[in-house]
Amino acid sequence: MGTDPINHQLDFSSDEMRAMGYRVIDLLVEQMDAARTRPVGHKAKLAEIRAALREPVPPAGSSFDAVLDQIQRDVIPNRLNLTHPRFFAFVPGPSNYVSVLGDALASGLNVFNGSWLGGSAAAAMELQTIDWLRGLCGFPETAGGLFVSGGSVANLTALAVARDTKLSGDLRGARVYFSDQTHSSIEKALRVVGFLPEHIVKIASDPSFRLPVQALAERISADKAAGLRPFCVIANGGTTNTGAVDPLIDVAAVARREDLWMHVDGAYGAAAVICERGKRILEGMEFADSLSLDPHKWLFQPIECGCILLRDAERLRDAYRILPDYLKDIHRNEQEVNPCDYGIQLTRGFRALKVWMSVKVFGIDAFRAAVDRGFALAEHTQRCLERMPGWEVVAGANMAMLSFRYGSEDAVQTALMEEMLADGFAILSTTILRGRTVLRMCTINPRTTEADIEETLARLDAMAKRLA
């Protein structure tokens, strides 16, 4: 295969391509089938992995088999497997095989999805898939949006529109409000679109780790009285720390009364709206002016797949559409929809394909059941912990997430996380709540079983007793 070391056409025969593709598919299927019996992941040492991969740029080619062998040796073992049923750290990305194939198709077809001219069917499929998400989230028919890389770019895309809509480019005296539990991508996005630290008002969260509406309203009133210009409030639709959902109906009321833009960061939790329990918890999300949502989290898509929705999709176009001479061909027909006019990317891939394919193959009811299972698994975890001496549930099961700790020493929690990583059976992450280090567990993977939970907690308990 590939006997000529200088393949100047960068091409292979049909038989060679099939053989290469079959080997990759076999590798992926084998990895998925065997995940439960293998370690959840491994973190390589910097010097060792750099040494394994360090070499001059190859002047001539190698066989595909040899290159894939190196990937199996050096890359696959040295990662955290986000699809593993016992990956409970951060926010997992459980993925699904249909969407994996969708990504392969999108990459293989190499669709340019920045314009209608470049990929009319791709643009139309994105419109349709976004419309599904719009309807599920309770947004009106005027709403629309885009698939982006993830929550960070979704938040950035929305906050630039909020700035232009409410401030018309004049940032003097501007103020934006959110709780101390809000994701760091919000501050990054605000920094990128021109805001300074003095423009940002971070409000201490309440005992349930939510944005306190009374404190919010009082601060807005005080800032207005001082001649400042409140323009935006950001609410959480499921925080990364505890899964907390801010009181969205009340926040929306404040935003309407004070004429503020309301953005909901639902990168983690917004997808839970597809099931009845999630819909109740997220009531009021539908009043947002903009919403970020990550299908690569609780809609089980492969990374990268984020989404931004705006109540008025035309505001995206107002903020991002530029008409250079070299794009005249794509803008000639005003009835066509060019995704590049609604966000920061001109060159963009076909992210909608994997979402569309997986919803078509499984049906939305399967996704609803999978989301419901995430809630149930977290509640099962809490019940188990409450029966275990020495353990304290610090933030109870909420949106498929909970936080807990063993004993009184912060160092023990960090040591437990490191021991779990070294052990390889399961992995959790840590965070800090009210000044205390806690273990944090996210249970959104529908392949996780109650036995996975129970064995993970049993191992944690044994490690904790040994460490203490």
Secondary structure, DSSP 8 states (H G I E B T S, - for coil): ---SS--TT----HHHHHHHHHHHHHHHHHHHHHGGGS-SB----HHHHHHHH-----SS---HHHHHHHIIIIITTSSB-TTSTTB-SSS-----HHHHHHHHHHHHHT---SSTTT-HHHHHHHHHHHHHHHHHTT--TT-EEEEESSHHHHHHHHHHHHHHHHHTT--TTEEEEEETTS-HHHHHHHHHTT--GGGEEEE---TTSS--HHHHHHHHHHHHHTT-EEEEEEEEBS-TTT--B--HHHHHHHHHHHT-EEEEEETTTGGGGGSHHHHHHTTTGGG-SEEEE-HHHHT---SS-EEEEESSTHHHHHHH----GGGHHHHS-TTS--GGGGSS-SS---THHHHHHHHHHH-HHHHHHHHHHHHHHHHHHHHHHHTSTTEEEEE---SSEEEEEESS-HHHHHHHHHHHHHH-S-B-EEEEETTEEEEEEE---TT--HHHHHHHHHHHHHHHHHH-
